[in-house]
Amino acid sequence: MNEGIPETEIDYLIAELNDPHIWKVVRFAAGATFFFYTDKQVDDAKTAGYVQQLADKYFNVLKQHDTFGYFDRQAFSVSVDSKENFETKYEGNWYYYFK
Protein backbone atom coordinates (compact mmCIF):
# COMPACT_ATOMS: atom_id res chain seq x y z
CA MET A 1 0.00 0.00 0.00
CA ASN A 2 2.71 2.46 0.96
CA GLU A 3 4.56 1.67 -2.25
CA GLY A 4 1.28 2.12 -4.15
CA ILE A 5 1.16 5.83 -3.47
CA PRO A 6 2.19 7.56 -6.68
CA GLU A 7 5.27 9.75 -6.41
CA THR A 8 3.18 12.65 -7.68
CA GLU A 9 1.07 12.45 -4.50
CA ILE A 10 4.20 12.53 -2.36
CA ASP A 11 5.42 15.55 -4.34
CA TYR A 12 2.04 17.21 -3.82
CA LEU A 13 2.21 16.53 -0.07
CA ILE A 14 5.65 18.13 0.13
CA ALA A 15 4.42 21.14 -1.84
CA GLU A 16 1.34 21.40 0.39
CA LEU A 17 3.52 21.37 3.52
CA ASN A 18 5.44 24.27 2.01
CA ASP A 19 8.37 23.67 4.33
CA PRO A 20 11.74 24.56 2.83
CA HIS A 21 13.45 22.46 5.52
CA ILE A 22 12.11 19.19 4.10
CA TRP A 23 14.53 17.62 1.65
CA LYS A 24 12.46 14.56 0.70
CA VAL A 25 10.12 11.81 1.87
CA VAL A 26 11.43 8.27 1.55
CA ARG A 27 9.10 5.31 1.76
CA PHE A 28 10.26 1.88 2.83
CA ALA A 29 8.04 -1.10 3.64
CA ALA A 30 5.10 0.21 5.68
CA GLY A 31 6.78 3.40 6.83
CA ALA A 32 7.90 6.79 5.67
CA THR A 33 10.79 8.99 6.69
CA PHE A 34 10.69 12.74 6.32
CA PHE A 35 14.20 13.98 5.67
CA PHE A 36 15.14 17.47 6.72
CA TYR A 37 18.39 19.07 5.60
CA THR A 38 20.09 19.34 8.99
CA ASP A 39 20.12 17.53 12.31
CA LYS A 40 19.08 20.77 14.00
CA GLN A 41 15.95 20.96 11.86
CA VAL A 42 15.11 17.38 12.90
CA ASP A 43 15.53 18.31 16.57
CA ASP A 44 13.39 21.41 16.12
CA ALA A 45 10.64 19.38 14.40
CA LYS A 46 10.62 16.87 17.25
CA THR A 47 10.55 19.56 19.92
CA ALA A 48 7.76 21.55 18.26
CA GLY A 49 5.47 18.53 17.80
CA TYR A 50 5.78 18.92 14.05
CA VAL A 51 6.46 15.21 13.56
CA GLN A 52 2.90 14.43 14.68
CA GLN A 53 1.55 16.87 12.09
CA LEU A 54 3.67 15.20 9.41
CA ALA A 55 2.34 11.79 10.46
CA ASP A 56 -1.24 13.07 10.25
CA LYS A 57 -0.71 14.51 6.78
CA TYR A 58 1.05 11.41 5.50
CA PHE A 59 -1.58 9.12 7.01
CA ASN A 60 -4.31 11.01 5.13
CA VAL A 61 -2.51 10.27 1.87
CA LEU A 62 -1.83 6.67 2.85
CA LYS A 63 -5.42 6.01 3.89
CA GLN A 64 -6.64 6.82 0.37
CA HIS A 65 -4.73 3.74 -0.81
CA ASP A 66 -5.56 1.49 2.15
CA THR A 67 -8.19 -0.68 0.46
CA PHE A 68 -8.38 -3.24 3.26
CA GLY A 69 -8.16 -0.88 6.24
CA TYR A 70 -4.75 -2.21 7.22
CA PHE A 71 -3.38 1.01 8.72
CA ASP A 72 -4.65 2.44 12.01
CA ARG A 73 -3.92 6.07 12.83
CA GLN A 74 -3.23 5.32 16.49
CA ALA A 75 -0.51 2.81 15.57
CA PHE A 76 0.92 4.73 12.62
CA SER A 77 3.90 7.04 12.83
CA VAL A 78 6.56 8.46 10.57
CA SER A 79 10.28 8.80 11.12
CA VAL A 80 12.40 11.88 10.70
CA ASP A 81 16.03 12.10 9.75
CA SER A 82 18.35 14.52 8.03
CA LYS A 83 20.26 14.74 4.81
CA GLU A 84 23.21 15.72 6.98
CA ASN A 85 23.02 12.39 8.85
CA PHE A 86 22.41 10.44 5.63
CA GLU A 87 25.50 11.87 3.98
CA THR A 88 27.74 11.75 7.05
CA LYS A 89 26.88 8.41 8.58
CA TYR A 90 25.76 6.48 5.47
CA GLU A 91 27.97 8.12 2.85
CA GLY A 92 24.86 9.24 0.96
CA ASN A 93 24.09 5.62 0.08
CA TRP A 94 20.54 4.27 0.39
CA TYR A 95 21.83 0.69 0.55
CA TYR A 96 23.85 1.49 3.67
CA TYR A 97 20.97 3.47 5.13
CA PHE A 98 18.43 0.65 4.88
CA LYS A 99 20.85 -2.18 5.65
Summary of the structure (lengths in Angstrom):
residues: 99
radius of gyration: 13.4
end to end distance: 21.7
largest distance: 39.3
contacts: 245
relative contact order: 0.19
helix: 49%
strand: 17%
